[in-house]
Amino acid sequence: MSVNAKAWVGIGLLAVAMGLLLFLPAGAIRWWEAWIYLGVFFGASIPITIYLMRHDPALLERRLAAGPIAEKEPAQKVIMLMASFGFIATLVVPALDYRYSWSAVPTYVVLLGDALAALCFAITFLVYKENTFTSATIEVAQDQWVVSTGPYAIVRHPLYAGGLLLFIGTPLALGSYWGLVASIAVLPALLWRLLDEERLLYRDLPGYAEYCDKVRWRLIPRVF
């Protein structure tokens, strides 16, 4: 199967999985917050995928090798397993919240959550345009160099920063305050992965230490 075909199959399977994780626990299909969120999620991820198909198929192939099985280090397998369960929880908990009416989230907060999710994809697109070595697994590719322009001039891990926005925005977009608990539970795995990746880059990527001296902040400027 070609890389493009794998990408389309992956998007299709993800759409089905996310739909099941949302609408089955919710016990309803007429959940407008979920439909808008899915529209934002796939309305952004599909154009990004098409862009990679046309302009950077090597990066698309790297991004398709994702998840606990694809990781080489045992610690990263555990981290990605935690992150996978965390993402599932950020969908299922809001779905249960909708079913049992635990939260009363105003519409403007829901739209804020959708905006955060959209911002995550915007950052992701900028990262992909700037850095063709943005692998889904922690590794240093042959002939890889340090990227210090674009979003990398602001923080050292812009893709993680975007992911953080998605984890915060998802439960809000789905109308759930309780879903934020699941999002917070993912943060230790995110930080563990980030610090472990930095350790590898310091060791194996020439010029990375000098880059860290230049760009001090990992995720949030002037905070961390």
N, C-alpha and C positions, 0 to 999 in steps of 0.2 A: 504494500500500500504506500502511495506517495505521501510526502510530508503534508501537502495540502489536504489530501483526503483524510489523513489522521487528524488534522486540525479541525475539519468540519465534523467528523465523527465525535471528536472530543467535545466540541461546543454543543452538539446535539444531545449527547449523553449528560452533559452538565446541566443543560436546560431541563431535561426530564427529571434528573435527580433533585435539582433545586425545587422544581414544581411539586414533586412528591413530598419533599421535606417541609414545604410550606403548607400546601393545601390539605394533605391528609391529617396532620395534627390539628390544623385549624378547624377541620370538619366542615369547611365551606369553600366554595369556589368564588363567591361574590365578595372578595376581600380586596378592595380597590388599592389599599396601600401596597399589598404584595404585587399586584399587577404593574403598578407604576415602578416599583423597585426593580422588578424583572425587566421592564422596558429600559430603565436606565442601565442596568447591568449589561444586558446583551446588546442594547443600542450603542454602547460604547465599546464593548469587547469585540464585537464582530468587525467593525471598521478597523480596529487596531490589528486584528488578525489578517484582514485583507491587505492592509498596508505592509505587514511583514511578509506576506506571500509574494508581494510584488517587489519589495525593496530590500528585504533582508531575510531570505529563506533560511540561512544558517542560524540566525537568532531564533526564528520560529521553531526550528528543529531542537535547539537547546531548551526552549521553553516547554516543549512537549514532554521532555524527559523530566518529569516532576513527581513529587510524592515520596513517601517513606522508602519505597522499593528502589527508587532511582538513586538515593543517597548512598555514598560510599562509606561514610563514617558511622559507627553504631550510635553515637550521640545524636547525630543529625537525623537518623532514622526515628529515634525517639521524639526529637523535637518536631519533626514533620507530622508524626502520628498525633502528637498533642495538638498541633495547629489544625490538622484536619478535623479532629473531634471538636475543637473549638469553633471552627467555622460552621460545622453542622449544628452546634448548640446555638449559635447566633441566629439560625433560621428556625430551629424547632421551638426554642423558648418563646420567641415572639408569636409563633403560630399558636402555641398553647395559651399565651397571654390573650390573643385575639379570641380564642374559643371560650375562655372563662372570664374575660373582661377584667383582667387584673389591673390594667393601666388605662388612664384617660389622657391620651397624648393629643394636644391640639394640632390642627392641620399644619400650622406654620412650622412646628417642630418636625413633623413628618417630611415636609418639603426641605427643611434644613438637612435632614438625614440623607435625602436623595441628592442634595447638592454636594454633601461630603463624599458620597459614593462617586458622583460624577467627577469631582475634583481628584479623587484617587486615580481614576482612569486617565484623566488629563496628565497627571504627573507620570503615570506609567508610560504613556505615549512619548512624553519628552525624554524619559530615561531610555526607552528603546531607540529613539532617534539618535541619542548621544552616545550610547554604549552598546555596541554589537556583542559584547561579551557578557551580557546580563543573563547568565545561566540560571535555570530553576534549581540547580543543585550547587552546593558549595565546592568550587574547584577553581583552579587557575589554568586557563586554556593556553595552548601553545601560541607564542607570539603575542600574548595579551599585554596591554600597556595600561598605565594608570590614566583614567579619564577624570579630568578636573574642571571641565567646562559644563555649561548648562546648569541643570539642577545639582550637579556634583560640586559646583562652586559654592553652594549654599550649605548643604549637609553632605556627609560622607555616604549616607545610605538612603537616598531619596525614594527608592522603591519600597523600603520598609516604612518610611514616613507615609507614603501613599497607602500602604496596607493598613497602617494604624487608622487612617481616616476611614477606610472601608469598614473596619471592625467597629468603629464608633458609630458611623453613619448607618450601618445596616439595621440594627435594632430600632433606631429612631425612625428610619424610613418605613419600618414595618409597624410603627405605632406601639412600641414596647419599651418601657423603662426597665423592666426586669431583664430584657435581653442584654442590657448593658453589663449585667453581672457576668454573663457568659463571655462578653467581649473582654472585660477586665481579667478574666481567668486566662485568656490567651496571652496576655502581656508578658508573663515570665518566659514563655516559649519563644516569643518574638525577640526579647532581649538576649536570651541564651543563644539563639541562632546568630544574632547580630554580632555578639562578642566573639563567638566561635569563628565566625567568618573573618572578623578582623585579625584574629590570631593567625589564621591561615594566610591572609593577604600580607601581613607584616613579614611572615616567614618566606613566602614564595613569590611575591610580586615586586619586582624591582621598582623603587621609587615610591612605594606606598607609604613608608614611614615619613618621607619628606612631604607627601601630600597631606598626611594627618597633621603635620606641624602647620600647614597652611590653612586647612579647613578643620577647625577645632570641633565643630558640632556634629554629632552622629545623626540625630533624628530631628530635633527641634532647635532652631537657632537661639542661642543665649540661654537654653534650658538644659539640653543634653545632647 
